[in-house]
Amino acid sequence: MRKADLVTAISEKTGVPKVDVLVTLESFFKEIKSTLSGGENVYIRGFGSFVIKKRAKKIGRHIKKNIAIEIPEHYIPAFKPAKVFVEQVKGNVNSLPDENPVRSNHESDI
């Protein structure tokens, strides 16, 4: 589902015009980005948390030059789903038909 699909679905379910839904959704995204950029986490009960994760300094490798480079400590945004959300997805995904199975990146194609 893309953002346009999400806007359409919300508009159809609520009766709110698509333009208003889009403005609201964009405001939501902007506020999440702004809050995380300011160093604060965002907690939405029953849905999940948008958090800032710290990545430690590490040594990487520049493949073309074959030299070690230092990757400095940095922060990245992350999402941690709430237990209720995880359980709901687990229950619904397990009932999907076998013709379109959900696979992890670690399963090999046989």
C-alpha positions in Angstrom: 0.0 0.0 0.0 1.3 3.4 -1.0 0.6 6.8 0.5 -2.0 7.5 -2.2 -3.8 4.2 -1.4 -3.7 5.0 2.3 -5.3 8.4 1.6 -8.0 6.9 -0.5 -8.8 4.2 2.1 -9.0 6.7 4.9 -11.1 9.0 2.8 -13.6 6.3 1.9 -13.9 5.0 5.5 -14.3 8.4 7.1 -16.0 10.4 4.4 -13.4 13.1 4.7 -12.2 14.6 1.4 -8.9 13.2 0.1 -7.3 16.6 0.1 -8.0 17.0 3.8 -6.8 13.4 4.6 -3.6 14.1 2.6 -2.9 17.4 4.5 -3.5 15.6 7.8 -1.2 12.7 6.9 1.5 15.0 5.7 1.2 17.0 9.0 1.5 13.7 10.9 4.7 12.7 9.0 6.1 16.2 9.4 5.5 16.2 13.2 7.1 12.8 13.6 10.2 13.9 11.7 10.4 17.1 13.6 10.0 15.5 17.0 12.6 12.8 16.2 15.0 15.4 14.8 14.6 17.3 18.1 15.8 14.2 20.0 12.5 13.1 21.4 10.7 9.8 20.8 7.0 9.5 19.8 4.8 7.0 21.6 1.4 6.0 20.2 -0.4 3.6 22.6 -1.7 0.5 20.8 0.2 1.2 17.6 3.9 1.6 18.4 6.8 3.9 19.1 8.9 6.0 16.7 12.3 6.1 18.4 15.9 7.3 17.9 18.5 4.5 17.9 22.2 5.2 18.5 24.6 3.4 16.2 28.1 2.9 17.6 31.3 4.0 15.9 32.6 1.1 13.7 35.2 0.3 11.1 33.9 -0.3 7.6 35.7 -1.0 4.3 35.9 1.1 1.1 35.6 -1.7 -1.4 37.1 0.0 -4.4 40.2 1.3 -2.6 40.4 -1.7 -0.2 41.0 0.5 2.8 39.4 0.6 6.2 37.3 3.7 7.0 35.8 4.8 10.3 32.1 5.2 10.4 31.3 7.7 13.1 28.6 7.2 15.8 25.3 8.3 14.5 21.5 8.1 15.2 18.8 6.6 13.0 15.0 6.7 13.3 13.3 3.3 14.0 9.8 2.0 14.6 8.9 -0.4 17.4 5.4 -1.8 17.1 3.2 -2.2 20.2 2.4 -5.8 21.4 -1.3 -5.4 20.4 -0.2 -4.4 16.9 2.2 -7.3 16.6 -0.4 -9.8 17.8 -3.0 -8.5 15.4 -0.6 -8.8 12.4 0.5 -12.3 13.5 -3.1 -13.5 13.7 -4.0 -12.1 10.3 -0.9 -13.1 8.4 -1.2 -16.7 9.6 -4.6 -16.9 7.9 -3.3 -15.8 4.4 -3.7 -18.4 1.6 -0.6 -20.4 0.7 -0.4 -19.1 -2.9 1.1 -15.8 -1.7 3.2 -16.7 1.4 5.1 -14.1 3.4 8.8 -15.0 3.5 11.6 -13.6 5.4 14.8 -12.4 3.6 16.6 -15.4 5.0 14.6 -18.1 3.3 16.2 -19.3 0.1 14.4 -19.7 -3.2 14.3 -23.4 -4.1 
